[in-house]
């Protein structure tokens, strides 16, 4: 016999109907009450509802005007429980989401709260699952200070009353499995602020895909694994000794390398077709991508990240990016990704004050705001934030097979007083200006990368004299594989920007770097930051007429490729693009086919090949034994000469003339007698030069010189570099 169970609007129901409940599962779904089964569902816009009781469609009573429907019966209905709702004259069938228990384990919640859940992207976010033969999406999000959280999307008319989520207690995590949603659905989270009841909508911090800007909704990821074909590369990478191997990076902004005639960006698959063979032909070992994490503003170049687990939708799907990386690996190219854990933008739909409080950032602006950039600083001391950032770093290495992470703005993370005046910052617990929590985070991140991803590298963009950036954590370092040598870059470009007649007064700008060259594992970068914002291109920064400008670029690149340290150049440097970089259009490809530009490109190709094939130019980059001055004192002629050495004793001699005056002959010391050959001359006619040089082989004179046992006389071209090596091994 059936008895109608009365519906009583108690305080729990009032909280649910007012959008304040943290545990809707206590009220909604199937429950046993007074020896009967009672099922309640909430659908504010439905006119009628039915429940499947086992082959029979049983009507439900609407027991509250706000859309509460109720069914009672003595027999338990089959599970999972099917429900039908009539809305706008159409009937839609679904399964009861509150019939599926939360699945996130207490152990994962514990690790997350301890800052030790390194794969939080598997726990939080949107994940396709099949439960009890029912396909759907498990949503989970961390928002400990929200009074209520709901998932909203194109599957529920963005109505936060339809799918309130279940709070997992002290963890601050909210969870709900919603049946019937397919990959590709758009979604966000609707939250209610605890202090004033304000309702607002946020995008998913753990979203793995987003709609194209200006939309900001996350997209449910695909329910399939990408079929990787780079197994040989990954095995080889794990065994490679990158500290002693050639590393030559082509830095890329994916949106402006090339564009279609109508201005459309190339997709990842189009870049795989056109970019990969181009970079391989030029002889680079790696590509470095400016941030491809999701970001709202094109002009930020990706450095204002809002999706720390999502490849931007500008260039295709996440699998399209995986396809691109896969193709790079098959072509023998590594892929480094820029990653930005230092700060995040203040857009109110993203991470900023995510649950109505300073959750990912600091509440105090003296700790939590970057004044220069108008962005928030992560609270590196909060365990859940550490789990978020460590998981993000791991995500790109794990899910996209990235070969390394270049960490942006490390200096801003290390110092509490970074770009701040007295009174605008707070000291650490010892009274110092070091950000102890950020230091600990960076060390933990580097340990994780090197332990779990053999052969993967981390690079620090760090512009201060902080000690041990690229030294192991166990000796007190930060643990990075390598560090950008910003001092060398600034000194070199400052020197090259001077009129050659004045360079003799500034020889120390070329030589000073050797005083600290082996204190870190350095990369020598001519990056995107040096060819934008009015600085001009490399070519535009050079003094003199057109001939001298191109010759200056050629000797600059020769110097970079022979100086100790790994190499990086931004796209366009390889053919000496004239205008500075503009992210709104493609590179000036028309220039690359003209004589002088094509000559620089040919020089880059030959330098890259020589660098890769000559152990003396890369094996001992990070130790003093790999370098030796022959002459650093000839400031009167603005000439320097040095050796690069390999572990087997082989060597290359570089002689660089930074004035437009040729020297015939010019005597330099050499470490042993014999015959020397010219490996490369940047003044060759093949590179657009005047074709002045020694040519052929050079015999030693038998005269000790510059503290070395013998010497040779070379013809030294104007504004050029000449590379020499013994013609035969002893």
PyMOL commands that set and color helices and strands:
alter all, ss='L'
color gray80, all
select helices_A, chain A and resi 11-17+24-26+97-99+106-113+120-123+169-171+231-239+242-244+268-282+298-300+313-315+318-330+365-368+383-399+410-414+436-452+473-475+486-496+500-506+508-515+528-530+538-541+546-562+573-575+589-593+595-613+615-617+624-626+685-687
alter helices_A, ss='H'
color red, helices_A
select strands_A, chain A and resi 29-33+36-42+48-52+57-59+61-64+68-73+82-87+90-95+125-131+134-142+146-153+166-167+173-179+186-193+199-202+218-219+248-252+286-289+293-295+305-311+334-339+343-344+369-370+375-377+404-407+457-460+482-484+522-526+566-570+627-631+639-645+651-657+663-670+675-681+697-699+710-716+720-726
alter strands_A, ss='S'
color yellow, strands_A
deselect
rebuild
show_as cartoon
